[in-house]
Amino acid sequence: MTVKPKKRGRPASQTRLLSKEVIVEQAKILMLNDGKTPSIRNLANTLSVDPMAIYHYFKNKDALLEAITISLMSEICQPKAEVRWQEALTELSLSYLNLLKQYSGLLETLLSMQSSGPAEIFISRFKLILKPLALDESETDNILCLLVDYLHGVALAYRCNNTEQILDEKAIKGPLSVIYRALQN
């Protein structure tokens, strides 16, 4: 009878290819395929490492989730200086909605996190877009809350709908136009 050697602690030298980036990318693939954040055990099995090897790079599951969600949120569009703020905000909204649609477990993960790091990516891009309007901080925060609540509602509605509807500008143009009119006044 042969006994497999245990793989404990730091990654062995033959797993030199393991890194934070590799772990996050594999977790994103699992999240895309499974529709939920992967467990440490599942992620480790996919990477052919001991679960403790993941903890060598991330102090706990929350740190891993933050890294995954920051990586995903970094994929939403960057505002372009030459684009009008309305177009840039529509593009940001669509980009965020499509990310939430693609990674169906992402919204719940974002909403349940203690860290605000992933949300800060959206917030910073949102504020950059609205900078030309010279709104005060309270107005900006109120519009942000309104927009994000609307976008999360749309994301949930799309997920609850069993048909494959296309998520495009026409789908959100009406409600966004109300927000835009309020911002122009």
Helices and strands as residue ranges (DSSP letters): G 13-15, H 20-34, H 40-47, H 51-57, H 61-73, H 85-102, H 106-112, H 117-130, G 131-133, H 137-160, H 169-184
